[in-house]
Amino acid sequence: AIGSEVGEVLLYYCYCEVKDPEKLCAWQKALCQHLHLTGKVRVASEGINGTVGGSKVATRLYIEVMLSQPLFKDILSQDDFKSSAGGAHCFPDLRVGVFKEIVPMGIDPKQVSYKETGIHLTPQEFHREVEQYLSESRQGQSDTILLDCRNFYESKIGHFQGCLAPDIRKFSYFPSYVDENLKLFENKRVLMYCTGGIRCERGSAYLRSKAVCKEVYQLKGGIHKYLEEFPDGFYRGKLFVFDDRYAICSNEDVISACRYCGTLWDQYKLCSSQHCRQLVLACTSCRKKGLTACCPVCQEKELEVTSGASGQALKEECECTKRRPRVPVEHISQGALGTG
């Protein structure tokens, strides 16, 4: 039965021209409901981006139908779907909608198109590039930057050795990060990576549009595909995922710490304040002591929710969010990058 088998989570995206996003959205929603899939699917005029969970029977059928859909038939392939252990229980519900972008970078797709993306490297090619980069960096000779395109809470629990991991909270801050740190990228070869590859598509296009780099490369299929081939490679720690699992594991390294006591810890839980959505690294021992929030403001009081002029609910920002610079300016030597 479609809904009974132990299942998996699929991650995929496809950049293509969608003439009728609303029609594709309705079809996609009906398909997911029919297969009892949960998850999130974004549709836009520039393509589709999905993460869905269900039984293995359901996910296999989903892939078959997607590959036979005329819109994706000559673009999407079996290899474009990244799978991991999970199921429908990994998501609270099914959300399918039409958006301006299939990944929220905050830049009009007409201004920075996925068609201007960087050079795609297979996991094997990327592995060799990282190996060479680390070797050259130890000798202080590298002209390469290994750039993590994800958010700070993702890279905190897992990243490639020697990477530059921007301290940004949202991908929509990435363009500003590039603008504020353009000198860092001047005359550099940039190796970019993200979870499944989608953020690198337009992230690399944006960086290329600045015309300061020697060349921009990106990891095809993202960390997901790299770990399938190199589970004990240069990526250390866990891979953050945007569902109720929070992370999937390929090696035993723990590279992050409990925010309260500093012991090695990489298991996220939501802040205990009712209205806060920040993720917290708090070890079992500290949690037993009642230390379960992201910052003192959340620990000591419930954040207030008020209504704005439009009637939309507005959440009071917690202390750690207020203190965090929106876009950091890097002051890093190349030698420091290659030793991580």
N, C-alpha and C positions, 0 to 999 in steps of 0.2 A: 504494500500500500504506500501511496505517496507520502503520507504524513507519519508513518510509524517507524521507519528505519532510522538508525543512528546516522547522523548526517554530516554536512560540511558547510563551510561558508565560501562563497565565490566572490572574487574581487575582479573587476574588469572595467575597461573604458574603451570607447571608440570615437575618435574624432572624424566627423564626416558632415556633409551638408544635409541638414534636416529641413525640408521645406515646410512641413506641418508638424511642429513640436507637440501641439495639443493632441493630434491624432496618434502620434507615436506614444505619448504619455498614457492615453486611454488604453491602447493595445498592451502596453507594458504592464499596466496595473491589472488588467484582466488576466494576463498570462501568469503573473505572480500569484494572484488570488486562486486561480485554477490549480496551481501546483502547490498551494499552501506554503508559499515562501514569505518570509519576513525580510525586512531590511530597508535600505534607502536607495532610490534610483533618481538621478537628476537627468532631465532631458533639456536640451537647448538647441538652438539653430546650428550650433557647432558640433553636436553629437550627443553621446549618452555616457553616463558614469554610474556604475551600480555596485552595490555590495549586498548580496542576498544570502539568506541561510535557509536550509531545509534538509530533507532526507537526501541520500545519495541518488535515489531514483529520481527525485524531483529536480535536483541540480543537473543531472545528466540530461534529462528531458529539456530543461531550460536552455542548456548550451546548444542542443540539437536544433531547437526552434530558433534561437538567436542566429545561428550560423546559416539557417535556411531563409531568414528574413531578407528579402531583396535589397533592402537598404544597406545591410551589413555583409551580404554574401561574398563580395569580392574584397572586403577590407578586413573583417574580423576573422580570426582563426582560433582553433582549439587552444593554441599556445598562449593566446591573449587572456585566457581565464586562469586566475591564480586561485588555488583551492587550499583550504586548511581545515583541520578537524573542528567541528562545531555543529551548527544546526539552526533551526528556527528559533530556538530558545535564546540565541545570542542577541536578538533584537526584541524590543518591546512590542513592535508592530511593523506594519508595512507603510512606507511613505514614498509615494511617487509623485513628482511634480515637475513643472516647467520653470526653468530659470534662465537668466541671461547667459550664465557660464556653467559648464559642467563641473568646474572646480572653481570656487570663489576666490579669484585673484584680485578682483576689483578693477580690472582694466578691460575696456570694451574689446571684445574679440575682433572687431573690425580694425582696431588700432594695433593690436599685437596678436597676430594669428598663429595658431598651432602649425601652420604651414612653414613658418620661419624657425622651426625648432632646431636644436643642436644635433650633432652627429650621434646616432644611436650606437652604443657598444653592447655586444652580447655579454652575459656574465663572465665568460672566459676572457674576453678582451678587456673588460673592466678590471677583472682580477689581476691581469698582467700589468695594466696601467697603474693600479694601486701599489702593486709590488715594486714597480720601478720608482714610483713617486716616493714611497717610504725609504727606499734605498738611497735615492738622491738627496732626500731631506736630511738624512742622518749625516751626510757629508756637506750639508749646507749649499747644495747646488741645484735645487729644484726650482723650476719656473711654473710649477703646477699648484693649483688650489683644489683640494677635495672638498666640495661644498654639499652640505646636508640641507636640503630644501624644506625640511619638516619643521614643526613647531618645537619649542624648547622642551616641552614635557615628553615629546616623543624621543628626541635624541638623548635625553637625560638617562633613559633606561637601556639604550642600545644605539651604537653608531659604529661607523668604520674608523679604524685606527688612524690617527693623524688628520681627522676631518676638521673643517671649520663648521661649527654648528651654531647658526645665528640664534640669539636669545630673543626670538619673536614668538608671540602668542597665537598669531593667526597667519595663514598663508597670504591673506590680503595685505599684510604688512611687508611682504617680500619685495615688491617693487620699490617701496621707500627704503628698504634696507640696502638694495642695490644702489639706489641713487645716493644715499648717504655714505656709501663705502666704495665709490667708483675707483678711487685711486688704488685700492687694494687689488682690484682686478686688472689694472693696466698691464698690458703685455704678458698676461698670464694664460696658461692653458688651464681651463676649468673642467673638472670632472664633477658632474652633478648627480645626485641620487635622491630618491624619495621612496615611499612605501611600495607603490606598484607602478610608478612611472608617469602618472598623469600630471602631477604638479611640475615635473621637469619639462613636460611638453611646452607649456607656455612660459614657465619660469626661465627656461633656456632661451626661448624666443625673446623674452624681455631683456635678458642680459646681452644677447647678441645685438639687439636693437641699439644698444649704447655704443657699439663699435669701439670697445676698448680692449677686448680680449684677443689673444692670438687665435684661440679656438675654444669652442664650447662643446663638450661631450656629455652624454647622459647615459645612465644605466638602463638598458632596455628591460622592461618588466620589473624594474625596481628591486628593492631589497628582497622582496618575496621570491623572485626568480633566482636571484643570486644565492640565497640560502638553500634553494633546492639543489644547486650544484656544488656549493661550497659551505656546508653547514658548520664547518670549523675553520672558515676562512678569515678574512680581515674584518668582517663584521662581528663585533663582540656585544654580548648582552642580549636583551629581548627585543622583539619587533613589536612596537605599539600598533594596536588596531582599534578602529573606531566602532567598537561594539562592546557588549557586556563582558567580553573576555579581557579587554584592555591590552593584553599582550599575548604573543605566541613565542615559543622558545625553540631555539635550534642548538644552542650551546649552554653550558652551565655557568658561564661568567655572570657575576652580578657586579655592575659597574656604578650603581647609584646607592644612595644611603637614606636612612630614616631621617626626616627633617628635624626630629627632636633629639635623638641620642647619637646619631652618626653611624650606627651599625649598618653594615651592608644590607640593602633592602631594595627590591624593585617591584613590589606588588602594590599597584595603585588601588585606592578606594576613593569614592566621592567624599568631599568635605561634609562633615556631619551637620553643618548649618543647613536648615531646611531649604533656603533659597539660593545657596551657593552651588555652582557647578564646577568648581576647581577640583582637580585631582590631587590627592595627598599621598605621599610616601611616609607612612607611619607604621613601624614594626609592631608585632603582636604585643610585646612587652609594654610599649608606650600606649598602645590602644587600651590595654587593660588598666592603665593609669588614667584613662579618660582623655588622652591627647589624640584627638580625632579630627581636628580642623586644619585648614590651610594656613591660618594666621590667628593672632590673638583676638582680633575683632570678631572673627567667626567663632572662636572658642568661647568667648565670654558672653556673647549675645547673639540673638537671631537677627540676621540682616532684615531690614525693613523693605517692604515692597509697596511702592506708591504708584499712582496713576498719573501719566503725563497729560499734556493738553489734548492729545489725540485719543486719550482713553486707554492707551497701551500701557501695560504693566511695566514699570521701571524698577530695576533692582538696585539697591544701594551697593556700590562697589566695595569690596573688602580691601583691607589694608595692603595685602600683597599684590593685588592688581593695580592699585593706585600708585604704588612705589615703583613698579616695573616700567622702565623706559619703553616706549612704544617701539622705537627703532634704535638699537645700539650702534654706536660708531666703534669699529674695531681698532684696537691698538695692539696688533699682534705681529711678531716677527715670523718669517717663513719657517725658521728653524724650530720655533715653538710648536707650529702646526704639525710638523712631520714626526714628532716624538710621542704623540698621544696614543 
